[in-house]
């Protein structure tokens, strides 16, 4: 029975990605404002009703489904006693390893943001959700009273990760395994800047 559930889950993820790619492709071809949910559904080869089973609106379809830390990663993080930043980066590595990243979709997102910078707030909303998850993880280690500091750290990490995704999208020689390492290097540059203040 678990195997059927796994296959169903995989198909759901695949359909979700097909809808997102359709939305991105249409936005690049026709412009974001001209795209409708009906167009996205037709491009993805699904009914509009099926579209709404996956996404609330075209903005959500453009951004795609945000990844979430699974229970095993949260439990690992809580049990770990390593340095906070190193453990947060390792949690992200685990998240990305389970995400089956798609360079083609990332390239479409990057191209769309270049041609329609007004969409940046939509994507920053997704970035904020990731930042909130990172902050929630950090708070489990450093306590609720330190949430403002956890949120600041999470924002720096999520922005470094977003910048790195744009690099990865356009560099076929860069492996997905190195995304977190490159983001960590960006954070080290930030740390050196802060030390000069």
C-alpha positions in Angstrom: 0.0 0.0 0.0 2.9 2.4 0.8 4.3 1.9 -2.7 1.0 3.1 -4.3 1.1 6.2 -2.1 4.7 6.9 -3.1 3.8 6.5 -6.8 0.8 8.8 -6.4 3.0 11.3 -4.6 5.6 11.2 -7.4 2.9 11.7 -10.0 1.6 14.7 -8.0 5.0 16.2 -7.9 5.5 15.6 -11.6 2.1 17.2 -12.5 2.9 20.2 -10.2 6.2 20.7 -12.1 4.5 20.4 -15.5 2.0 23.1 -14.5 4.8 25.4 -13.3 6.8 24.9 -16.5 3.7 25.6 -18.6 3.1 28.8 -16.6 6.7 30.0 -17.0 6.8 29.2 -20.7 3.6 31.0 -21.3 4.7 34.1 -19.3 7.9 34.2 -21.4 6.0 33.9 -24.7 3.0 36.1 -24.0 4.0 38.2 -21.1 2.9 37.6 -17.5 -0.2 39.8 -17.6 -1.6 38.1 -20.7 -1.4 34.6 -19.1 -4.5 33.1 -17.5 -5.1 30.0 -15.5 -7.1 28.6 -18.5 -4.0 29.0 -20.7 -1.8 27.3 -18.2 -4.2 24.4 -17.8 -4.4 24.0 -21.6 -0.6 24.2 -22.0 -0.1 21.6 -19.3 -2.7 19.3 -20.8 -5.0 19.3 -17.8 -8.4 20.7 -16.9 -8.8 24.0 -15.2 -10.3 22.1 -12.2 -7.1 20.0 -12.0 -5.1 23.2 -12.1 -6.9 24.5 -9.0 -6.2 21.2 -7.2 -2.5 22.1 -7.4 -2.3 25.9 -7.4 -4.5 28.7 -6.0 -3.7 31.1 -8.9 -1.3 31.8 -11.7 1.2 33.5 -9.3 1.4 30.3 -7.3 1.9 28.3 -10.5 4.7 30.5 -11.6 6.6 30.2 -8.3 5.9 26.4 -7.9 5.6 24.4 -4.8 8.0 25.5 -2.1 10.1 22.6 -0.6 9.7 22.0 3.1 12.1 20.4 5.6 10.9 16.9 6.3 10.4 15.5 9.8 13.7 13.5 9.7 15.7 16.6 8.9 14.0 18.6 11.7 14.7 15.7 14.2 18.3 15.5 13.0 18.8 19.2 13.4 17.3 19.2 16.9 19.5 16.4 18.0 22.7 17.8 16.5 25.1 19.7 18.6 27.2 21.1 15.7 27.7 24.8 15.0 24.4 26.5 14.2 25.3 27.8 10.7 26.9 24.5 9.7 23.9 22.5 10.8 21.5 24.9 9.0 23.4 24.5 5.8 23.5 20.7 6.3 19.7 20.8 6.7 19.4 22.7 3.5 21.7 20.2 1.8 19.3 17.4 2.9 16.3 19.4 1.7 17.8 19.9 -1.7 19.0 16.3 -2.0 15.4 15.2 -1.6 14.0 17.8 -4.1 15.0 16.5 -7.5 16.1 19.9 -8.8 15.4 20.8 -12.4 17.9 23.1 -14.1 15.5 23.8 -17.0 12.8 25.1 -14.7 15.4 27.3 -12.9 16.5 28.7 -16.2 12.9 29.6 -17.1 12.5 31.4 -13.8 15.8 33.2 -14.3 14.8 34.3 -17.8 11.4 35.4 -16.6 12.9 37.5 -13.8 15.2 39.2 -16.3 12.4 40.1 -18.7 9.8 40.9 -16.0 11.5 42.2 -12.9 8.1 43.3 -11.5 7.6 39.6 -10.7 10.5 39.7 -8.1 8.1 40.3 -5.2 6.2 37.0 -6.1 9.5 35.1 -6.0 10.6 36.9 -2.8 7.4 35.7 -1.2 8.6 32.1 -1.8 12.0 33.0 -0.5 10.4 34.4 2.6 8.6 31.0 3.2 12.0 29.3 3.0 13.5 31.9 5.4 10.7 31.3 7.8 11.4 27.6 7.9 15.1 28.2 8.4 14.4 30.7 11.3 12.0 28.1 12.8 14.8 25.5 12.8 17.3 27.9 14.3 14.8 28.9 17.1 14.6 25.2 18.1 18.3 25.5 18.9 18.7 29.0 20.2 15.3 29.7 21.8 12.3 31.8 20.9 13.7 34.9 22.6 16.4 34.9 19.8 13.8 34.8 17.0 14.8 38.3 15.6 18.4 37.1 15.2 17.3 33.8 13.8 15.2 35.6 11.2 18.1 37.9 10.2 20.4 34.8 9.8 17.7 33.0 7.9 17.2 35.9 5.5 20.9 36.0 4.8 21.0 32.3 4.1 17.9 32.2 1.9 19.1 35.2 -0.2 22.5 33.5 -0.6 20.8 30.4 -1.7 18.5 32.2 -4.2 21.6 34.0 -5.7 23.3 30.6 -6.0 20.3 29.0 -7.7 20.5 31.7 -10.4 24.1 30.9 -10.9 23.4 27.2 -11.0 20.6 27.7 -13.5 23.0 29.2 -16.0 26.2 27.1 -15.4 25.9 23.6 -16.7 29.3 22.8 -15.2 28.0 23.5 -11.7 26.6 20.4 -10.0 23.4 20.6 -7.8 25.5 19.1 -5.0 27.6 22.3 -4.9 24.6 24.7 -4.5 24.8 24.8 -0.7 28.6 25.1 -0.8 28.5 28.1 -3.1 25.8 29.7 -0.8 28.0 29.0 2.2 30.9 30.8 0.4 28.7 33.8 -0.2 27.9 33.9 3.5 31.6 33.9 4.3 32.1 36.9 2.0 29.3 38.6 4.0 31.0 37.7 7.2 34.2 39.3 6.0 32.4 42.4 5.1 30.8 42.6 8.5 34.2 42.2 10.2 35.4 45.3 8.3 32.6 47.5 9.7 
